[in-house]
Amino acid sequence: MTTTPQFIQIYQAQAEHIREELLSGLRATKAHASPKYLYNELGSKLFEAITCIPEYYPTRTEVRIFDEHAHDMAKQLPQGCVLIDLGAGNCEKAVRLFPVFQPARYVAVDISVDFLKVALERWQRQFPTLEMTGVGMDFSSRLILPADLALKPTQARVMFYPGSSIGNFTPEEALLFLKQVQSACSVVDGGGLLIGVDLVKSKGVLEAAYDDALGITAAFNRNMLLHFNTLAGTNFKLEDWKHIGLYNTELNRIEMHLEALRDLTVTWEGGERHFTEGERIHTENSYKWTLKGFEELLKQAGFSACKAYTDTEQKFAVFWAKA
């Protein structure tokens, strides 16, 4: 009987590499940062809170889709599969589906290592007979499952990527990422991908979801500045910056920015960057898709037998795609 989850950490805190990546973005003509740096321990908890606010429809809409269609999804999945949860966070989305999907093994992958450890240890106590493994890993640029996972050669792999995180990738990056996913889960026949996708809708609905009245999304975005200070030794002050969430209608994407409230200079050991009032740091994109457009993307990545499950208003979709 398993009582303690195995944990594999292949995302090492290579401090100098991380620092240079962050500072390179700050030095750019249009300052930017990868959205993965939104997710330190506090950022992960703030995102949990975001999923509960009235304006943020994706999480509750996706939950309704799973509640309504989980049994049909289970028919598509291979029996006794290993369920690999990409960007697992608190693991709750996958755990809700255990009774229906009945995976033989659960692998949770996330960049926020400490947060993942706490979550996985809690769930292992509730499901003591299910083999669980945590992988501390940044898969945003390259997805390679660690050899230490020792996946059985006869066990089909189902990649689980809910929550519309695929929207953080540009269409070109999304295609490259999905090709890597397809390669990883096509090793054994029957494998595939179950993925959440946010669909194109009105600008008002989208902007409210990313700039809520309570200011939780603003806190989530601004927390990145504190993470910058820890990782890169910068001297950002929260009171100097405000959150911006806007919908770019030409590119079908939500953009999150941090905007300077006054002229200021951010310093770090060996450098500095001057920001004028109104200048921004681009922190995240969230691309929105049409059903047809995303199905075509999956097929380009090598998937087949795509099936979309949606809510009645078609705000959101969950796709099953066979590798």
C-alpha positions as semicolon CSV with decimal commas, in nm:
position;residue;x (nm);y (nm);z (nm)
1;M;0,000;0,000;0,000
2;T;0,138;0,339;-0,101
3;T;0,130;0,602;0,175
4;T;0,391;0,854;0,060
5;P;0,406;0,985;-0,298
6;Q;0,730;0,964;-0,486
7;F;0,864;1,304;-0,589
8;I;1,102;1,374;-0,875
9;Q;1,246;1,722;-0,911
10;I;1,406;1,790;-1,245
11;Y;1,330;2,161;-1,241
12;Q;1,627;2,279;-1,041
13;A;1,649;2,635;-0,917
14;Q;1,937;2,735;-1,140
15;A;1,954;3,079;-0,986
16;E;2,186;3,247;-1,234
17;H;1,997;3,119;-1,539
18;I;1,663;3,229;-1,394
19;R;1,803;3,568;-1,296
20;E;1,940;3,629;-1,644
21;E;1,611;3,524;-1,807
22;L;1,419;3,769;-1,590
23;L;1,665;4,055;-1,635
24;S;1,680;3,998;-2,012
25;G;1,304;4,053;-2,023
26;L;1,336;4,370;-1,816
27;R;1,607;4,508;-2,041
28;A;1,402;4,450;-2,359
29;T;1,264;4,751;-2,544
30;K;0,917;4,631;-2,446
31;A;0,969;4,477;-2,104
32;H;0,818;4,133;-2,053
33;A;0,828;3,826;-1,830
34;S;0,722;3,465;-1,871
35;P;0,387;3,384;-1,703
36;K;0,551;3,087;-1,532
37;Y;0,693;3,339;-1,284
38;L;0,342;3,420;-1,168
39;Y;0,348;3,087;-0,985
40;N;0,551;3,095;-0,672
41;E;0,381;2,958;-0,359
42;L;0,179;3,276;-0,299
43;G;0,098;3,309;-0,670
44;S;-0,041;2,955;-0,677
45;K;-0,264;3,030;-0,378
46;L;-0,384;3,355;-0,536
47;F;-0,472;3,168;-0,854
48;E;-0,676;2,926;-0,644
49;A;-0,870;3,228;-0,518
50;I;-0,918;3,360;-0,873
51;T;-1,099;3,041;-0,969
52;C;-1,366;3,122;-0,706
53;I;-1,451;3,480;-0,810
54;P;-1,779;3,547;-0,995
55;E;-1,620;3,695;-1,307
56;Y;-1,379;3,407;-1,369
57;Y;-1,597;3,161;-1,560
58;P;-1,338;2,909;-1,697
59;T;-1,295;2,694;-1,387
60;R;-1,661;2,650;-1,295
61;T;-1,762;2,609;-1,661
62;E;-1,499;2,341;-1,710
63;V;-1,616;2,168;-1,390
64;R;-1,971;2,156;-1,528
65;I;-1,842;2,006;-1,853
66;F;-1,658;1,733;-1,662
67;D;-1,958;1,669;-1,437
68;E;-2,184;1,629;-1,738
69;H;-1,954;1,437;-1,971
70;A;-1,697;1,257;-1,753
71;H;-1,854;0,914;-1,808
72;D;-1,846;0,958;-2,186
73;M;-1,486;1,081;-2,163
74;A;-1,398;0,772;-1,962
75;K;-1,516;0,558;-2,254
76;Q;-1,258;0,727;-2,476
77;L;-0,972;0,677;-2,230
78;P;-0,775;0,350;-2,220
79;Q;-0,841;0,137;-1,911
80;G;-0,572;0,129;-1,646
81;C;-0,394;0,430;-1,789
82;V;-0,137;0,652;-1,623
83;L;-0,291;0,998;-1,588
84;I;-0,025;1,266;-1,633
85;D;-0,149;1,601;-1,501
86;L;0,038;1,892;-1,660
87;G;0,038;2,206;-1,448
88;A;-0,135;2,014;-1,171
89;G;-0,140;2,293;-0,910
90;N;-0,349;2,165;-0,618
91;C;-0,444;1,853;-0,821
92;E;-0,815;1,900;-0,746
93;K;-0,932;1,884;-1,108
94;A;-0,776;1,544;-1,163
95;V;-0,875;1,410;-0,822
96;R;-1,243;1,483;-0,891
97;L;-1,219;1,250;-1,189
98;F;-1,044;0,956;-1,020
99;P;-1,368;0,768;-0,941
100;V;-1,479;0,786;-1,306
101;F;-1,147;0,757;-1,492
102;Q;-0,996;0,503;-1,249
103;P;-0,632;0,555;-1,348
104;A;-0,378;0,295;-1,245
105;R;-0,125;0,567;-1,165
106;Y;-0,131;0,943;-1,123
107;V;0,162;1,170;-1,215
108;A;0,132;1,538;-1,118
109;V;0,363;1,787;-1,293
110;D;0,405;2,148;-1,184
111;I;0,669;2,422;-1,165
112;S;0,560;2,531;-0,815
113;V;0,742;2,253;-0,635
114;D;0,662;2,323;-0,269
115;F;0,295;2,385;-0,345
116;L;0,273;2,058;-0,539
117;K;0,436;1,856;-0,262
118;V;0,184;1,972;-0,003
119;A;-0,109;1,900;-0,235
120;L;0,011;1,557;-0,341
121;E;0,082;1,442;0,013
122;R;-0,273;1,541;0,111
123;W;-0,432;1,350;-0,180
124;Q;-0,214;1,044;-0,125
125;R;-0,363;1,011;0,224
126;Q;-0,712;1,012;0,072
127;F;-0,622;0,764;-0,204
128;P;-0,363;0,540;-0,033
129;T;-0,382;0,258;-0,288
130;L;-0,329;0,476;-0,596
131;E;0,034;0,515;-0,694
132;M;0,113;0,888;-0,710
133;T;0,425;1,064;-0,833
134;G;0,504;1,434;-0,830
135;V;0,736;1,591;-1,085
136;G;0,877;1,938;-1,021
137;M;0,930;2,053;-1,377
138;D;0,913;2,353;-1,609
139;F;0,762;2,214;-1,930
140;S;0,686;2,555;-2,086
141;S;0,969;2,532;-2,338
142;R;1,025;2,157;-2,362
143;L;0,827;1,853;-2,245
144;I;1,038;1,546;-2,174
145;L;0,916;1,302;-1,912
146;P;1,196;1,202;-1,672
147;A;1,334;0,850;-1,700
148;D;1,295;0,816;-1,322
149;L;0,919;0,788;-1,373
150;A;0,978;0,431;-1,492
151;L;0,653;0,425;-1,689
152;K;0,544;0,074;-1,778
153;P;0,583;0,000;-2,151
154;T;0,234;-0,153;-2,162
155;Q;0,057;0,128;-1,979
156;A;-0,114;0,387;-2,200
157;R;-0,051;0,751;-2,117
158;V;-0,325;1,010;-2,093
159;M;-0,203;1,368;-2,072
160;F;-0,439;1,590;-1,873
161;Y;-0,405;1,964;-1,936
162;P;-0,717;2,141;-1,809
163;G;-0,785;2,504;-1,730
164;S;-0,700;2,661;-2,069
165;S;-0,329;2,701;-1,987
166;I;-0,263;2,622;-2,354
167;G;-0,371;2,982;-2,409
168;N;-0,044;3,105;-2,258
169;F;0,131;2,984;-2,575
170;T;0,121;3,170;-2,905
171;P;-0,042;2,960;-3,180
172;E;0,305;2,868;-3,309
173;E;0,428;2,774;-2,962
174;A;0,107;2,582;-2,894
175;L;0,161;2,370;-3,205
176;L;0,518;2,289;-3,102
177;F;0,407;2,203;-2,747
178;L;0,120;1,982;-2,868
179;K;0,359;1,794;-3,097
180;Q;0,573;1,719;-2,790
181;V;0,266;1,603;-2,598
182;Q;0,161;1,382;-2,890
183;S;0,506;1,227;-2,901
184;A;0,504;1,161;-2,525
185;C;0,162;0,992;-2,515
186;S;0,182;0,797;-2,843
187;V;0,447;0,559;-2,708
188;V;0,173;0,308;-2,616
189;D;-0,141;0,254;-2,824
190;G;-0,455;0,414;-2,687
191;G;-0,289;0,716;-2,532
192;G;-0,410;1,069;-2,585
193;L;-0,473;1,417;-2,454
194;L;-0,760;1,562;-2,252
195;I;-0,726;1,940;-2,268
196;G;-0,925;2,246;-2,161
197;V;-0,960;2,533;-2,409
198;D;-1,112;2,877;-2,356
199;L;-1,326;2,985;-2,651
200;V;-1,364;3,321;-2,824
201;K;-1,639;3,535;-2,671
202;S;-1,730;3,899;-2,601
203;K;-1,464;4,147;-2,495
204;G;-1,665;4,249;-2,188
205;V;-1,688;3,897;-2,049
206;L;-1,320;3,829;-2,112
207;E;-1,185;4,151;-1,963
208;A;-1,399;4,115;-1,650
209;A;-1,259;3,764;-1,600
210;Y;-0,903;3,897;-1,599
211;D;-0,963;4,220;-1,406
212;D;-1,211;4,132;-1,132
213;A;-1,380;4,381;-0,902
214;L;-1,220;4,234;-0,588
215;G;-0,872;4,285;-0,731
216;I;-0,757;3,927;-0,681
217;T;-0,621;3,902;-1,037
218;A;-0,442;4,232;-0,979
219;A;-0,280;4,088;-0,665
220;F;-0,185;3,772;-0,858
221;N;-0,019;3,976;-1,132
222;R;0,154;4,223;-0,898
223;N;0,288;3,936;-0,686
224;M;0,519;3,864;-0,980
225;L;0,714;4,176;-0,879
226;L;0,784;4,026;-0,536
227;H;0,893;3,706;-0,710
228;F;1,126;3,918;-0,928
229;N;1,280;4,070;-0,616
230;T;1,347;3,724;-0,472
231;L;1,484;3,566;-0,789
232;A;1,667;3,857;-0,953
233;G;1,749;4,091;-0,665
234;T;1,542;4,377;-0,808
235;N;1,383;4,647;-0,591
236;F;1,028;4,660;-0,728
237;K;0,772;4,829;-0,500
238;L;0,411;4,719;-0,530
239;E;0,275;5,071;-0,481
240;D;0,450;5,182;-0,802
241;W;0,254;4,946;-1,028
242;K;-0,102;4,865;-1,131
243;H;-0,255;4,566;-1,304
244;I;-0,389;4,587;-1,660
245;G;-0,606;4,316;-1,817
246;L;-0,724;4,380;-2,173
247;Y;-0,852;4,185;-2,474
248;N;-0,660;4,219;-2,799
249;T;-0,934;4,161;-3,056
250;E;-0,691;4,135;-3,350
251;L;-0,496;3,849;-3,193
252;N;-0,784;3,688;-3,000
253;R;-0,596;3,703;-2,674
254;I;-0,621;3,848;-2,326
255;E;-0,308;4,037;-2,227
256;M;-0,194;4,106;-1,872
257;H;0,046;4,388;-1,803
258;L;0,192;4,574;-1,508
259;E;0,187;4,951;-1,566
260;A;0,414;5,203;-1,395
261;L;0,215;5,465;-1,200
262;R;0,500;5,718;-1,211
263;D;0,848;5,765;-1,356
264;L;1,074;5,526;-1,169
265;T;1,395;5,327;-1,184
266;V;1,423;4,960;-1,096
267;T;1,772;4,856;-0,991
268;W;1,957;4,529;-0,937
269;E;2,318;4,438;-0,880
270;G;2,504;4,554;-1,188
271;G;2,214;4,723;-1,367
272;E;1,896;4,925;-1,377
273;R;1,592;4,998;-1,594
274;H;1,408;5,329;-1,611
275;F;1,032;5,318;-1,662
276;T;0,827;5,621;-1,757
277;E;0,476;5,669;-1,623
278;G;0,238;5,443;-1,817
279;E;0,512;5,210;-1,944
280;R;0,427;4,842;-1,907
281;I;0,574;4,500;-1,839
282;H;0,388;4,234;-2,041
283;T;0,335;3,939;-1,806
284;E;0,089;3,701;-1,973
285;N;-0,113;3,619;-2,284
286;S;-0,419;3,398;-2,288
287;Y;-0,522;3,310;-2,643
288;K;-0,885;3,218;-2,714
289;W;-0,981;2,963;-2,977
290;T;-1,275;2,858;-3,190
291;L;-1,378;2,492;-3,182
292;K;-1,281;2,444;-3,544
293;G;-0,952;2,629;-3,505
294;F;-0,837;2,422;-3,210
295;E;-0,938;2,092;-3,366
296;E;-0,729;2,183;-3,671
297;L;-0,436;2,263;-3,440
298;L;-0,464;1,922;-3,272
299;K;-0,465;1,747;-3,610
300;Q;-0,160;1,946;-3,722
301;A;0,014;1,820;-3,406
302;G;-0,055;1,459;-3,506
303;F;-0,365;1,381;-3,301
304;S;-0,673;1,211;-3,443
305;A;-1,030;1,122;-3,342
306;C;-1,078;1,461;-3,176
307;K;-1,395;1,507;-2,975
308;A;-1,507;1,836;-2,816
309;Y;-1,726;1,868;-2,507
310;T;-1,872;2,214;-2,440
311;D;-2,116;2,396;-2,215
312;T;-2,451;2,512;-2,355
313;E;-2,322;2,867;-2,414
314;Q;-1,997;2,740;-2,572
315;K;-1,782;2,950;-2,343
316;F;-1,535;2,668;-2,290
317;A;-1,440;2,331;-2,434
318;V;-1,267;2,014;-2,326
319;F;-1,111;1,816;-2,612
320;W;-1,022;1,449;-2,615
321;A;-0,764;1,382;-2,884
322;K;-0,619;1,039;-2,952
323;A;-0,246;1,013;-3,015
